[in-house]
């Protein structure tokens, strides 16, 4: 199971990133657990400069932008292949 975290205060971009990530995971058929991290102290532990942030299995794969669905899919596939 992939452990995915969406980092951000809950703004429109954060919600869009969450929706895109859920859709990509569903298309891949990969079991995931998606958590929204909204506490700034928790977000800062991931060493990102701006939100939204996307963390897959503890690794920050994107921050400060909404990545293309193809990129999200590739990150999820890579994490699943690595044993996520």
Secondary structure, 3 states (H helix, E strand, C coil): CEEEEEECCCCHHHHHHHHHHHHHHHHHCCCEEEEEECCHHHHHCCCCCCCCEEEECCEEEEECCCCCHHHHHHHHHHHHHCCC
